[in-house]
Amino acid sequence: MNDDEFDQVPQILFQDVPSVKYIRFVEALIPVTNDTRAVVCGADSTKVAVVAARVGNGRCLIFGNKRYSDFFLANDPQDQRFIENCRRWLSQEKEAQFESIDDIESMDSVKEKGTILLWNGHHFKSDTFMNDLSAFLKEGGALICGAGAWSWLYFNSGKSLSDFITGRFCDSIGVKVTGNLAGCDDPIPFKPELVKYKNVYNVVQALASEPNNAEYLAIVGSAIKELGNTLPDLSIETLQNMVLNAGSDVIPTKTSPIKNKSCRQRSIGLCGILCGLSDTKAPGINEFPGDFDNPLSIETDVTVNIQSKAVNEWYCTGMFEDT
């Protein structure tokens, strides 16, 4: 499947389908590589609810909620058209049935069958199983995975996103699980204009020629906050040059804050990009107080326990250690 064919996957899945059923707490995913495509979004282009991935000769759909694996087995007549569109795309127009892999421990029982595998991502699999699953996909297999981590983290106190094992599999095929909600409507409408950017790789390339595009900056800035040092290597130099060559209209100073709305949006995007460029010093940073020659270290996946005596209190969870 070439890039042009892959670009059409949102339209193929939503052919004659204006929306897809909303399942409570749909989470945001990030299509990172050129082997992924955003399919449908929630609140905006930075909150992708469904991602398509090509894995070798195989195809995969990642949904931002674990219960979408059950959705395909329930076969509700109201959802039939969308289910059939997904079946045809995943199976590459071949006859195929859906089969759950939640309770199996080995791919040996399914990898020879012409099935579309369904995986509730809260049923963790071993590294061996996930390696075999990847091989199955590369050889032309198909998979639907419900990979939302937010509810798993909610019910597993003390765990972090890095403990969500299914997220590692998603990483391996170019999809980042965030654990953040996607802000979807009920039902989730298909809005082609929200998925036109395709993936982070695509937007980074577009930014190289349109470095002042506020929409692209917002998408990349939002994604990098989640991706950190997993940003594709090809993109890092491009982003560094973009930040270091930013104009004075988007670099605030003590005496000249950014007031123009468009410039402010671009500046917010640049700030997000800087979150993923730990070795890059923000232009104009010496205008502000602090020791920026020895910047503070940043730690992620830190758990903060807060007890509130009132339901209407707000707390700041920002932390710093003065050494």
Phi and psi in degrees as GROMACS dihedral restraints (atoms count N, CA, C in turn):
[ dihedral_restraints ]
;  ai    aj    ak    al  type     phi  dphi    fc
    3     4     5     6     1   -81.4    20    10
    4     5     6     7     1   175.0    20    10
    6     7     8     9     1   -61.1    20    10
    7     8     9    10     1   -41.4    20    10
    9    10    11    12     1   -62.5    20    10
   10    11    12    13     1   -41.5    20    10
   12    13    14    15     1   -66.2    20    10
   13    14    15    16     1   -41.6    20    10
   15    16    17    18     1   -64.8    20    10
   16    17    18    19     1   -34.2    20    10
   18    19    20    21     1   -60.8    20    10
   19    20    21    22     1   -22.9    20    10
   21    22    23    24     1   -87.6    20    10
   22    23    24    25     1    -1.1    20    10
   24    25    26    27     1   -59.8    20    10
   25    26    27    28     1   -38.7    20    10
   27    28    29    30     1   -60.4    20    10
   28    29    30    31     1   -42.7    20    10
   30    31    32    33     1   -67.3    20    10
   31    32    33    34     1   -34.7    20    10
   33    34    35    36     1   -66.1    20    10
   34    35    36    37     1   -46.1    20    10
   36    37    38    39     1   -69.8    20    10
   37    38    39    40     1   -29.8    20    10
   39    40    41    42     1  -105.8    20    10
   40    41    42    43     1    22.2    20    10
   42    43    44    45     1   -63.5    20    10
   43    44    45    46     1   121.9    20    10
   45    46    47    48     1    61.0    20    10
   46    47    48    49     1    23.1    20    10
   48    49    50    51     1  -129.5    20    10
   49    50    51    52     1   108.0    20    10
   51    52    53    54     1   -76.7    20    10
   52    53    54    55     1   -22.2    20    10
   54    55    56    57     1  -159.9    20    10
   55    56    57    58     1   167.0    20    10
   57    58    59    60     1  -123.7    20    10
   58    59    60    61     1   151.4    20    10
   60    61    62    63     1   -57.2    20    10
   61    62    63    64     1   136.8    20    10
   63    64    65    66     1   -89.8    20    10
   64    65    66    67     1   128.2    20    10
   66    67    68    69     1  -110.4    20    10
   67    68    69    70     1   129.9    20    10
   69    70    71    72     1   -50.7    20    10
   70    71    72    73     1   136.1    20    10
   72    73    74    75     1    67.5    20    10
   73    74    75    76     1    51.6    20    10
   75    76    77    78     1   -71.3    20    10
   76    77    78    79     1   133.4    20    10
   78    79    80    81     1  -105.9    20    10
   79    80    81    82     1   158.1    20    10
   81    82    83    84     1   -82.1    20    10
   82    83    84    85     1   135.4    20    10
   84    85    86    87     1  -116.3    20    10
   85    86    87    88     1   159.3    20    10
   87    88    89    90     1  -122.3    20    10
   88    89    90    91     1   113.2    20    10
   90    91    92    93     1   -76.7    20    10
   91    92    93    94     1   113.6    20    10
   93    94    95    96     1   -94.9    20    10
   94    95    96    97     1   -53.3    20    10
   96    97    98    99     1   -93.4    20    10
   97    98    99   100     1   174.1    20    10
   99   100   101   102     1   -73.4    20    10
  100   101   102   103     1    -5.3    20    10
  102   103   104   105     1   -95.8    20    10
  103   104   105   106     1    18.5    20    10
  105   106   107   108     1  -131.2    20    10
  106   107   108   109     1   158.2    20    10
  108   109   110   111     1  -142.2    20    10
  109   110   111   112     1   135.5    20    10
  111   112   113   114     1   -67.9    20    10
  112   113   114   115     1   134.4    20    10
  114   115   116   117     1  -106.3    20    10
  115   116   117   118     1   -47.8    20    10
  117   118   119   120     1  -149.7    20    10
  118   119   120   121     1   145.5    20    10
  120   121   122   123     1  -116.2    20    10
  121   122   123   124     1   163.5    20    10
  123   124   125   126     1   -92.6    20    10
  124   125   126   127     1  -112.5    20    10
  126   127   128   129     1   -63.9    20    10
  127   128   129   130     1   -37.0    20    10
  129   130   131   132     1  -159.7    20    10
  130   131   132   133     1  -173.8    20    10
  132   133   134   135     1   -68.3    20    10
  133   134   135   136     1   -15.2    20    10
  135   136   137   138     1   -86.8    20    10
  136   137   138   139     1    -5.2    20    10
  138   139   140   141     1  -120.8    20    10
  139   140   141   142     1    83.9    20    10
  141   142   143   144     1   -85.8    20    10
  142   143   144   145     1   127.8    20    10
  144   145   146   147     1   -95.2    20    10
  145   146   147   148     1   -26.9    20    10
  147   148   149   150     1  -138.0    20    10
  148   149   150   151     1   134.8    20    10
  150   151   152   153     1  -126.3    20    10
  151   152   153   154     1   136.6    20    10
  153   154   155   156     1   -99.4    20    10
  154   155   156   157     1   142.9    20    10
  156   157   158   159     1  -135.2    20    10
  157   158   159   160     1   142.1    20    10
  159   160   161   162     1  -105.4    20    10
  160   161   162   163     1   129.6    20    10
  162   163   164   165     1  -126.2    20    10
  163   164   165   166     1    98.4    20    10
  165   166   167   168     1    61.7    20    10
  166   167   168   169     1  -123.2    20    10
  168   169   170   171     1   -92.2    20    10
  169   170   171   172     1     0.6    20    10
  171   172   173   174     1  -102.6    20    10
  172   173   174   175     1   175.2    20    10
  174   175   176   177     1  -135.9    20    10
  175   176   177   178     1   149.9    20    10
  177   178   179   180     1  -146.0    20    10
  178   179   180   181     1   144.5    20    10
  180   181   182   183     1  -120.8    20    10
  181   182   183   184     1   127.4    20    10
  183   184   185   186     1  -109.6    20    10
  184   185   186   187     1   125.4    20    10
  186   187   188   189     1  -109.1    20    10
  187   188   189   190     1   148.7    20    10
  189   190   191   192     1   -85.3    20    10
  190   191   192   193     1    30.0    20    10
  192   193   194   195     1  -157.0    20    10
  193   194   195   196     1   135.5    20    10
  195   196   197   198     1   -60.7    20    10
  196   197   198   199     1   -28.5    20    10
  198   199   200   201     1   -79.0    20    10
  199   200   201   202     1    -3.6    20    10
  201   202   203   204     1   -69.8    20    10
  202   203   204   205     1   -18.9    20    10
  204   205   206   207     1   -66.2    20    10
  205   206   207   208     1   -36.9    20    10
  207   208   209   210     1   -70.8    20    10
  208   209   210   211     1   -31.7    20    10
  210   211   212   213     1   -54.4    20    10
  211   212   213   214     1   -38.9    20    10
  213   214   215   216     1   -78.1    20    10
  214   215   216   217     1   -20.8    20    10
  216   217   218   219     1   -87.0    20    10
  217   218   219   220     1   -28.7    20    10
  219   220   221   222     1   -65.3    20    10
  220   221   222   223     1   -34.6    20    10
  222   223   224   225     1    57.2    20    10
  223   224   225   226     1    43.8    20    10
  225   226   227   228     1   -62.6    20    10
  226   227   228   229     1   131.2    20    10
  228   229   230   231     1   -54.3    20    10
  229   230   231   232     1   -32.5    20    10
  231   232   233   234     1   -66.9    20    10
  232   233   234   235     1   -23.6    20    10
  234   235   236   237     1  -103.0    20    10
  235   236   237   238     1     2.9    20    10
  237   238   239   240     1   -59.0    20    10
  238   239   240   241     1   -40.7    20    10
  240   241   242   243     1   -65.1    20    10
  241   242   243   244     1   -45.1    20    10
  243   244   245   246     1   -64.1    20    10
  244   245   246   247     1   -42.9    20    10
  246   247   248   249     1   -60.5    20    10
  247   248   249   250     1   -42.9    20    10
  249   250   251   252     1   -67.2    20    10
  250   251   252   253     1   -39.5    20    10
  252   253   254   255     1   -60.3    20    10
  253   254   255   256     1   -42.7    20    10
  255   256   257   258     1   -65.5    20    10
  256   257   258   259     1   -42.3    20    10
  258   259   260   261     1   -59.4    20    10
  259   260   261   262     1   -46.5    20    10
  261   262   263   264     1   -66.4    20    10
  262   263   264   265     1   -40.7    20    10
  264   265   266   267     1   -69.3    20    10
  265   266   267   268     1   -44.8    20    10
  267   268   269   270     1   -65.1    20    10
  268   269   270   271     1   -39.6    20    10
  270   271   272   273     1   -85.6    20    10
  271   272   273   274     1    -1.9    20    10
  273   274   275   276     1    58.0    20    10
  274   275   276   277     1    46.4    20    10
  276   277   278   279     1    69.8    20    10
  277   278   279   280     1    17.5    20    10
  279   280   281   282     1  -100.2    20    10
  280   281   282   283     1   161.2    20    10
  282   283   284   285     1   -68.8    20    10
  283   284   285   286     1   128.3    20    10
  285   286   287   288     1  -157.2    20    10
  286   287   288   289     1   145.4    20    10
  288   289   290   291     1  -111.0    20    10
  289   290   291   292     1   159.0    20    10
  291   292   293   294     1   -86.2    20    10
  292   293   294   295     1   141.3    20    10
  294   295   296   297     1  -144.7    20    10
  295   296   297   298     1   127.8    20    10
  297   298   299   300     1   -76.4    20    10
  298   299   300   301     1   140.5    20    10
  300   301   302   303     1  -112.7    20    10
  301   302   303   304     1    13.6    20    10
  303   304   305   306     1   -58.2    20    10
  304   305   306   307     1   -40.4    20    10
  306   307   308   309     1  -105.1    20    10
  307   308   309   310     1     9.9    20    10
  309   310   311   312     1  -101.5    20    10
  310   311   312   313     1   152.1    20    10
  312   313   314   315     1  -107.4    20    10
  313   314   315   316     1    -7.7    20    10
  315   316   317   318     1  -141.9    20    10
  316   317   318   319     1   144.9    20    10
  318   319   320   321     1   -77.0    20    10
  319   320   321   322     1    -7.4    20    10
  321   322   323   324     1   -58.9    20    10
  322   323   324   325     1   -30.7    20    10
  324   325   326   327     1   -80.6    20    10
  325   326   327   328     1   -11.2    20    10
  327   328   329   330     1  -127.2    20    10
  328   329   330   331     1   -19.8    20    10
  330   331   332   333     1   -68.7    20    10
  331   332   333   334     1   -14.6    20    10
  333   334   335   336     1   -94.5    20    10
  334   335   336   337     1    -6.4    20    10
  336   337   338   339     1   -92.0    20    10
  337   338   339   340     1   155.2    20    10
  339   340   341   342     1   -86.9    20    10
  340   341   342   343     1    70.3    20    10
  342   343   344   345     1  -123.3    20    10
  343   344   345   346     1   158.2    20    10
  345   346   347   348     1  -100.9    20    10
  346   347   348   349     1   116.0    20    10
  348   349   350   351     1   -78.1    20    10
  349   350   351   352     1   140.8    20    10
  351   352   353   354     1  -116.4    20    10
  352   353   354   355     1   128.7    20    10
  354   355   356   357     1  -133.3    20    10
  355   356   357   358     1   114.5    20    10
  357   358   359   360     1   -77.3    20    10
  358   359   360   361     1   110.5    20    10
  360   361   362   363     1   -64.4    20    10
  361   362   363   364     1    -7.5    20    10
  363   364   365   366     1   -81.3    20    10
  364   365   366   367     1    -7.4    20    10
  366   367   368   369     1   -93.2    20    10
  367   368   369   370     1    91.9    20    10
  369   370   371   372     1   -65.7    20    10
  370   371   372   373     1   148.2    20    10
  372   373   374   375     1  -120.1    20    10
  373   374   375   376     1   157.1    20    10
  375   376   377   378     1   -72.6    20    10
  376   377   378   379     1   164.0    20    10
  378   379   380   381     1   -60.1    20    10
  379   380   381   382     1   -38.7    20    10
  381   382   383   384     1   -62.1    20    10
  382   383   384   385     1   -44.4    20    10
  384   385   386   387     1   -61.2    20    10
  385   386   387   388     1   -46.8    20    10
  387   388   389   390     1   -67.0    20    10
  388   389   390   391     1   -33.2    20    10
  390   391   392   393     1   -65.3    20    10
  391   392   393   394     1   -42.2    20    10
  393   394   395   396     1   -66.5    20    10
  394   395   396   397     1   -35.7    20    10
  396   397   398   399     1   -65.2    20    10
  397   398   399   400     1   -41.3    20    10
  399   400   401   402     1   -62.0    20    10
  400   401   402   403     1   -42.2    20    10
  402   403   404   405     1   -63.7    20    10
  403   404   405   406     1   -39.9    20    10
  405   406   407   408     1   -58.7    20    10
  406   407   408   409     1   -43.8    20    10
  408   409   410   411     1   -67.9    20    10
  409   410   411   412     1   -43.9    20    10
  411   412   413   414     1   -61.3    20    10
  412   413   414   415     1   -27.1    20    10
  414   415   416   417     1   -87.3    20    10
  415   416   417   418     1     5.6    20    10
  417   418   419   420     1   113.2    20    10
  418   419   420   421     1     8.4    20    10
  420   421   422   423     1   -75.3    20    10
  421   422   423   424     1   176.6    20    10
  423   424   425   426     1  -137.9    20    10
  424   425   426   427     1   146.3    20    10
  426   427   428   429     1  -147.1    20    10
  427   428   429   430     1   141.2    20    10
  429   430   431   432     1  -118.5    20    10
  430   431   432   433     1   125.9    20    10
  432   433   434   435     1  -126.7    20    10
  433   434   435   436     1   129.5    20    10
  435   436   437   438     1   -94.7    20    10
  436   437   438   439     1   110.0    20    10
  438   439   440   441     1  -118.2    20    10
  439   440   441   442     1    22.3    20    10
  441   442   443   444     1   -66.2    20    10
  442   443   444   445     1   129.2    20    10
  444   445   446   447     1   -99.8    20    10
  445   446   447   448     1   -18.6    20    10
  447   448   449   450     1   -58.3    20    10
  448   449   450   451     1   -49.0    20    10
  450   451   452   453     1   -67.5    20    10
  451   452   453   454     1   -32.4    20    10
  453   454   455   456     1   -65.7    20    10
  454   455   456   457     1   -42.7    20    10
  456   457   458   459     1   -64.3    20    10
  457   458   459   460     1   -36.1    20    10
  459   460   461   462     1   -61.7    20    10
  460   461   462   463     1   -40.4    20    10
  462   463   464   465     1   -93.6    20    10
  463   464   465   466     1     1.1    20    10
  465   466   467   468     1  -126.5    20    10
  466   467   468   469     1    75.3    20    10
  468   469   470   471     1   -57.4    20    10
  469   470   471   472     1   138.1    20    10
  471   472   473   474     1    90.3    20    10
  472   473   474   475     1    -9.1    20    10
  474   475   476   477     1   -91.3    20    10
  475   476   477   478     1   158.7    20    10
  477   478   479   480     1  -122.8    20    10
  478   479   480   481     1   173.1    20    10
  480   481   482   483     1   -59.2    20    10
  481   482   483   484     1   -31.5    20    10
  483   484   485   486     1   -67.3    20    10
  484   485   486   487     1   -17.5    20    10
  486   487   488   489     1   -84.1    20    10
  487   488   489   490     1    -9.7    20    10
  489   490   491   492     1   -80.2    20    10
  490   491   492   493     1    95.5    20    10
  492   493   494   495     1   -60.8    20    10
  493   494   495   496     1   -37.2    20    10
  495   496   497   498     1   -61.2    20    10
  496   497   498   499     1   -27.4    20    10
  498   499   500   501     1   -61.0    20    10
  499   500   501   502     1   -30.5    20    10
  501   502   503   504     1   -67.2    20    10
  502   503   504   505     1   -39.4    20    10
  504   505   506   507     1   -63.6    20    10
  505   506   507   508     1   -44.5    20    10
  507   508   509   510     1   -60.7    20    10
  508   509   510   511     1   -41.1    20    10
  510   511   512   513     1   -55.7    20    10
  511   512   513   514     1   -40.3    20    10
  513   514   515   516     1   -67.3    20    10
  514   515   516   517     1   -20.9    20    10
  516   517   518   519     1  -108.8    20    10
  517   518   519   520     1    12.5    20    10
  519   520   521   522     1    92.6    20    10
  520   521   522   523     1    17.2    20    10
  522   523   524   525     1  -120.8    20    10
  523   524   525   526     1   129.1    20    10
  525   526   527   528     1  -100.6    20    10
  526   527   528   529     1   125.5    20    10
  528   529   530   531     1   -87.5    20    10
  529   530   531   532     1   129.8    20    10
  531   532   533   534     1  -103.7    20    10
  532   533   534   535     1   -28.4    20    10
  534   535   536   537     1    78.4    20    10
  535   536   537   538     1     8.2    20    10
  537   538   539   540     1  -105.1    20    10
  538   539   540   541     1   149.5    20    10
  540   541   542   543     1   -76.2    20    10
  541   542   543   544     1   149.3    20    10
  543   544   545   546     1   -92.1    20    10
  544   545   546   547     1    -8.8    20    10
  546   547   548   549     1    64.8    20    10
  547   548   549   550     1    45.8    20    10
  549   550   551   552     1   -82.6    20    10
  550   551   552   553     1   150.1    20    10
  552   553   554   555     1   -79.3    20    10
  553   554   555   556     1   168.4    20    10
  555   556   557   558     1  -123.7    20    10
  556   557   558   559     1   109.5    20    10
  558   559   560   561     1   -74.0    20    10
  559   560   561   562     1   175.0    20    10
  561   562   563   564     1   -86.2    20    10
  562   563   564   565     1   112.0    20    10
  564   565   566   567     1   -77.8    20    10
  565   566   567   568     1   149.2    20    10
  567   568   569   570     1   -86.5    20    10
  568   569   570   571     1   117.0    20    10
  570   571   572   573     1  -121.2    20    10
  571   572   573   574     1    97.9    20    10
  573   574   575   576     1   -55.4    20    10
  574   575   576   577     1   -31.9    20    10
  576   577   578   579     1   -66.1    20    10
  577   578   579   580     1   -21.9    20    10
  579   580   581   582     1   -82.4    20    10
  580   581   582   583     1   -19.1    20    10
  582   583   584   585     1  -109.1    20    10
  583   584   585   586     1    13.7    20    10
  585   586   587   588     1   -67.8    20    10
  586   587   588   589     1   -20.1    20    10
  588   589   590   591     1   -80.0    20    10
  589   590   591   592     1   -15.3    20    10
  591   592   593   594     1    74.6    20    10
  592   593   594   595     1   -63.9    20    10
  594   595   596   597     1  -163.9    20    10
  595   596   597   598     1   171.5    20    10
  597   598   599   600     1   -63.0    20    10
  598   599   600   601     1   -41.6    20    10
  600   601   602   603     1   -55.3    20    10
  601   602   603   604     1   -46.2    20    10
  603   604   605   606     1   -63.5    20    10
  604   605   606   607     1   -42.5    20    10
  606   607   608   609     1   -68.4    20    10
  607   608   609   610     1   -39.0    20    10
  609   610   611   612     1   -61.2    20    10
  610   611   612   613     1   -41.1    20    10
  612   613   614   615     1   -64.6    20    10
  613   614   615   616     1   -40.0    20    10
  615   616   617   618     1   -66.0    20    10
  616   617   618   619     1   -36.0    20    10
  618   619   620   621     1   -64.7    20    10
  619   620   621   622     1   -27.6    20    10
  621   622   623   624     1   -60.4    20    10
  622   623   624   625     1   -33.1    20    10
  624   625   626   627     1   -99.1    20    10
  625   626   627   628     1   -17.9    20    10
  627   628   629   630     1  -130.0    20    10
  628   629   630   631     1    66.4    20    10
  630   631   632   633     1   -65.8    20    10
  631   632   633   634     1   -12.9    20    10
  633   634   635   636     1  -102.6    20    10
  634   635   636   637     1    10.3    20    10
  636   637   638   639     1   -74.0    20    10
  637   638   639   640     1   108.9    20    10
  639   640   641   642     1   -63.3    20    10
  640   641   642   643     1   -37.4    20    10
  642   643   644   645     1   -65.2    20    10
  643   644   645   646     1   -45.7    20    10
  645   646   647   648     1   -65.2    20    10
  646   647   648   649     1   -40.3    20    10
  648   649   650   651     1   -60.8    20    10
  649   650   651   652     1   -40.5    20    10
  651   652   653   654     1   -64.7    20    10
  652   653   654   655     1   -41.4    20    10
  654   655   656   657     1   -65.0    20    10
  655   656   657   658     1   -49.2    20    10
  657   658   659   660     1   -67.4    20    10
  658   659   660   661     1   -42.2    20    10
  660   661   662   663     1   -60.3    20    10
  661   662   663   664     1   -42.3    20    10
  663   664   665   666     1   -65.1    20    10
  664   665   666   667     1   -41.6    20    10
  666   667   668   669     1   -66.7    20    10
  667   668   669   670     1   -40.6    20    10
  669   670   671   672     1   -66.0    20    10
  670   671   672   673     1   -29.9    20    10
  672   673   674   675     1   -59.1    20    10
  673   674   675   676     1   -29.5    20    10
  675   676   677   678     1   -93.0    20    10
  676   677   678   679     1   -33.7    20    10
  678   679   680   681     1   -78.8    20    10
  679   680   681   682     1   -34.4    20    10
  681   682   683   684     1    55.8    20    10
  682   683   684   685     1  -129.1    20    10
  684   685   686   687     1   -82.5    20    10
  685   686   687   688     1    10.0    20    10
  687   688   689   690     1   -91.7    20    10
  688   689   690   691     1     5.9    20    10
  690   691   692   693     1   -58.4    20    10
  691   692   693   694     1   136.3    20    10
  693   694   695   696     1   -53.0    20    10
  694   695   696   697     1   131.9    20    10
  696   697   698   699     1   -54.6    20    10
  697   698   699   700     1   -35.4    20    10
  699   700   701   702     1   -59.8    20    10
  700   701   702   703     1   -25.6    20    10
  702   703   704   705     1   -90.3    20    10
  703   704   705   706     1   -19.5    20    10
  705   706   707   708     1   -63.3    20    10
  706   707   708   709     1   -48.1    20    10
  708   709   710   711     1   -62.7    20    10
  709   710   711   712     1   -39.6    20    10
  711   712   713   714     1   -59.6    20    10
  712   713   714   715     1   -44.4    20    10
  714   715   716   717     1   -69.6    20    10
  715   716   717   718     1   -39.2    20    10
  717   718   719   720     1   -60.0    20    10
  718   719   720   721     1   -45.7    20    10
  720   721   722   723     1   -62.6    20    10
  721   722   723   724     1   -37.8    20    10
  723   724   725   726     1   -63.8    20    10
  724   725   726   727     1   -43.8    20    10
  726   727   728   729     1   -69.1    20    10
  727   728   729   730     1   -46.8    20    10
  729   730   731   732     1   -68.0    20    10
  730   731   732   733     1   -23.5    20    10
  732   733   734   735     1  -102.6    20    10
  733   734   735   736     1    13.4    20    10
  735   736   737   738     1   -63.4    20    10
  736   737   738   739     1   143.4    20    10
  738   739   740   741     1   -75.3    20    10
  739   740   741   742     1   163.9    20    10
  741   742   743   744     1   -65.4    20    10
  742   743   744   745     1   -19.3    20    10
  744   745   746   747     1   -70.9    20    10
  745   746   747   748     1   -15.3    20    10
  747   748   749   750     1  -117.8    20    10
  748   749   750   751     1     7.8    20    10
  750   751   752   753     1  -109.9    20    10
  751   752   753   754     1   108.8    20    10
  753   754   755   756     1   -73.1    20    10
  754   755   756   757     1   153.0    20    10
  756   757   758   759     1  -129.3    20    10
  757   758   759   760     1   171.3    20    10
  759   760   761   762     1   -61.3    20    10
  760   761   762   763     1   -34.6    20    10
  762   763   764   765     1  -100.1    20    10
  763   764   765   766     1    -7.6    20    10
  765   766   767   768     1  -139.2    20    10
  766   767   768   769     1    79.4    20    10
  768   769   770   771     1   -68.5    20    10
  769   770   771   772     1   160.2    20    10
  771   772   773   774     1   -83.0    20    10
  772   773   774   775     1   121.0    20    10
  774   775   776   777     1  -109.9    20    10
  775   776   777   778     1   -27.3    20    10
  777   778   779   780     1   -68.0    20    10
  778   779   780   781     1   128.9    20    10
  780   781   782   783     1   -61.2    20    10
  781   782   783   784     1   -44.7    20    10
  783   784   785   786     1   -63.5    20    10
  784   785   786   787     1   -43.2    20    10
  786   787   788   789     1   -65.3    20    10
  787   788   789   790     1   -35.6    20    10
  789   790   791   792     1   -65.3    20    10
  790   791   792   793     1   -39.9    20    10
  792   793   794   795     1   -63.0    20    10
  793   794   795   796     1   -40.9    20    10
  795   796   797   798     1   -65.7    20    10
  796   797   798   799     1   -39.6    20    10
  798   799   800   801     1   -64.2    20    10
  799   800   801   802     1   -40.0    20    10
  801   802   803   804     1   -62.0    20    10
  802   803   804   805     1   -41.3    20    10
  804   805   806   807     1   -62.4    20    10
  805   806   807   808     1   -41.7    20    10
  807   808   809   810     1   -64.2    20    10
  808   809   810   811     1   -37.9    20    10
  810   811   812   813     1   -61.9    20    10
  811   812   813   814     1   -41.4    20    10
  813   814   815   816     1   -62.4    20    10
  814   815   816   817     1   -41.4    20    10
  816   817   818   819     1   -62.1    20    10
  817   818   819   820     1   -40.2    20    10
  819   820   821   822     1   -62.8    20    10
  820   821   822   823     1   -25.8    20    10
  822   823   824   825     1   -61.1    20    10
  823   824   825   826     1   -28.8    20    10
  825   826   827   828     1   -96.7    20    10
  826   827   828   829     1    -0.9    20    10
  828   829   830   831     1  -115.2    20    10
  829   830   831   832     1    74.8    20    10
  831   832   833   834     1   -63.4    20    10
  832   833   834   835     1   -23.2    20    10
  834   835   836   837     1   -95.3    20    10
  835   836   837   838     1     5.4    20    10
  837   838   839   840     1  -108.7    20    10
  838   839   840   841     1   125.6    20    10
  840   841   842   843     1   -88.3    20    10
  841   842   843   844     1   131.8    20    10
  843   844   845   846     1   -63.3    20    10
  844   845   846   847     1   136.2    20    10
  846   847   848   849     1   -57.5    20    10
  847   848   849   850     1   137.7    20    10
  849   850   851   852     1    75.9    20    10
  850   851   852   853     1     9.7    20    10
  852   853   854   855     1   -64.6    20    10
  853   854   855   856     1   -28.4    20    10
  855   856   857   858     1   -71.3    20    10
  856   857   858   859     1    -6.2    20    10
  858   859   860   861     1   -69.4    20    10
  859   860   861   862     1   -16.7    20    10
  861   862   863   864     1  -111.7    20    10
  862   863   864   865     1   153.0    20    10
  864   865   866   867     1   -68.4    20    10
  865   866   867   868     1   150.3    20    10
  867   868   869   870     1   130.3    20    10
  868   869   870   871     1   163.5    20    10
  870   871   872   873     1   -96.3    20    10
  871   872   873   874     1    95.2    20    10
  873   874   875   876     1   -93.2    20    10
  874   875   876   877     1    -1.6    20    10
  876   877   878   879     1   -79.3    20    10
  877   878   879   880     1   -24.0    20    10
  879   880   881   882     1  -127.5    20    10
  880   881   882   883     1    73.7    20    10
  882   883   884   885     1   -66.2    20    10
  883   884   885   886     1   155.4    20    10
  885   886   887   888     1   -66.1    20    10
  886   887   888   889     1   145.9    20    10
  888   889   890   891     1   -78.6    20    10
  889   890   891   892     1   154.3    20    10
  891   892   893   894     1  -114.9    20    10
  892   893   894   895     1   128.5    20    10
  894   895   896   897     1  -115.2    20    10
  895   896   897   898     1   140.5    20    10
  897   898   899   900     1  -115.0    20    10
  898   899   900   901     1   172.7    20    10
  900   901   902   903     1    57.1    20    10
  901   902   903   904     1    37.8    20    10
  903   904   905   906     1   -93.9    20    10
  904   905   906   907     1   128.0    20    10
  906   907   908   909     1   -94.2    20    10
  907   908   909   910     1   128.0    20    10
  909   910   911   912     1  -118.5    20    10
  910   911   912   913     1   123.1    20    10
  912   913   914   915     1  -100.1    20    10
  913   914   915   916     1   123.4    20    10
  915   916   917   918     1  -125.4    20    10
  916   917   918   919     1   131.8    20    10
  918   919   920   921     1  -110.4    20    10
  919   920   921   922     1   127.5    20    10
  921   922   923   924     1  -113.8    20    10
  922   923   924   925     1   138.9    20    10
  924   925   926   927     1   -95.7    20    10
  925   926   927   928     1    -5.4    20    10
  927   928   929   930     1  -136.4    20    10
  928   929   930   931     1   142.2    20    10
  930   931   932   933     1   -75.4    20    10
  931   932   933   934     1   -13.8    20    10
  933   934   935   936     1  -108.8    20    10
  934   935   936   937     1    19.0    20    10
  936   937   938   939     1   -89.4    20    10
  937   938   939   940     1   146.3    20    10
  939   940   941   942     1  -110.1    20    10
  940   941   942   943     1   146.8    20    10
  942   943   944   945     1  -132.2    20    10
  943   944   945   946     1   145.8    20    10
  945   946   947   948     1   -95.2    20    10
  946   947   948   949     1   128.5    20    10
  948   949   950   951     1  -101.2    20    10
  949   950   951   952     1    11.4    20    10
  951   952   953   954     1   -66.8    20    10
  952   953   954   955     1   141.9    20    10
  954   955   956   957     1  -134.4    20    10
  955   956   957   958     1   148.4    20    10
  957   958   959   960     1  -148.4    20    10
  958   959   960   961     1   153.7    20    10
  960   961   962   963     1  -118.6    20    10
  961   962   963   964     1   120.0    20    10
  963   964   965   966     1   -89.0    20    10
  964   965   966   967     1   109.4    20    10
